[in-house]
Each structure stands twice: as C-alpha cells, then as structure tokens.
Amino acid sequence: MKPEKLIEVLSVAERLKDAVRHCYTSGGRRESVAEHSWRISLMAYFVSDEFPEADLLKIMKMCLIHDIVEIDAGDTYAYDDDGAKTKRAREKKGADRIFGLLPEDQGKWLYDLWEEFEAYETPEAKYAHMLDNSQPLFLNDATDGISWVEHGVKKSQIYTRNRRTGEGAPKIWEYMQELIDQHVEKGHVIDDMS
C-alpha cells in the first residue's frame, strides 16, 4: 500500500476515537468505539485458553474491525429498537465506503471478515460476539449499572441480547448471569423475568 493511501486509511480509522458509545468507562466518562474495540481485543487474548479450537489472530482482527463501520453509521445502543431497524443498512453503507478505501484485496478480506462477524456462525465470530456483548456488561458492573439505569434496561433485554453467548462461552455466560442478578437486586436492572 502506498504511504499516502495508508495515511488516508489510518486517518479514517482514527475517527473511532471520537465515536462515542452509550457505555461509561470505570472513570465515569462515555467510552469511545476505539476503546471498546481495543478492550475486547485484549479480552480475546486473555481468555483465549478457553477456546483452543478458535483462531486467536483472526478473532483479534475481527474485534479490531467489527465496529469500524460506526465511523459512518454511529453506535446503535444495544437496546434501541428503533435504531436497530436501520442499523444494518447504515453499517453496510459504512462498510462499503470504509473498506472501499483499501486496495481491493485488503478491502474485500476485511469486508468478508466483518460479514463473518455479523453472521455469527463460525467459532471465531461466536467468540468475538461473546466478547463484544460481555464487555459492556462488565462496564455496567464496574459503574453501578449507570447506562442500564439511564435507559431503563430490563433483564429480558439483556438475556435476549446475550441468548447465544452460552454457545461459545458457557462459563462466561454463567458469570454474566450472576452479575445481571446482582444488578437486579441493586435495582439497576428491571426484573421482568420473575
């Protein structure tokens, strides 16, 4: 890749630092998409022993690029039903533009990797999704459920969003359920599943 092209692509990717998510960091400010992607990549490495059959490097690449489309599409809050209706179209448009900046072979490879993540079928995609879904839950745990409280999140919503987490990570899903129950008891999550 020519240096000018590389700088252009990196300049676009750098905008992930300014794309804000709905979760809060443990320091009390909104998390950026770049921070989210970095953290789940780090998580992938730390818990990789739990998934010896999966390709760790592929998972880490998936974690790093899975939300790059949010540069154009913006972050859709996990429990935003209206935003979810247009999410795929917005993200596809972003993917076409952003991956289109790369040389054709690289752009196609990353686009296909993004689509693999979205399809949630391969072991690597299931693992990356588990990380993508568990990380905000862990942040909510670290911040007394601040974004759950702000949005009036229900236990059933968290369970629906994470319904497939146990497929690739049953131990982590069990731990997540324990945390969810603790936040129901604290009043941070609405218990609509009793």
Secondary structure, DSSP 8 states (H G I E B T S, - for coil): --HHHHHHHHHHHHGGGT-EEEEE-TTSSEEEHHHHHHHHHHHHHHTGGG-TTS-HHHHHHHHHHTTTTHHHH----TT-HHHHHHHHHHHHHHHHHHHHTS-HHHHHHHHHHHHHHHHT-SHHHHHHHHHHHHHHHHHHHHTTTHHHHHHT-BHHHHHHHTTTHHHH-HHHHHHHHHHHHHHHHTTSSB----
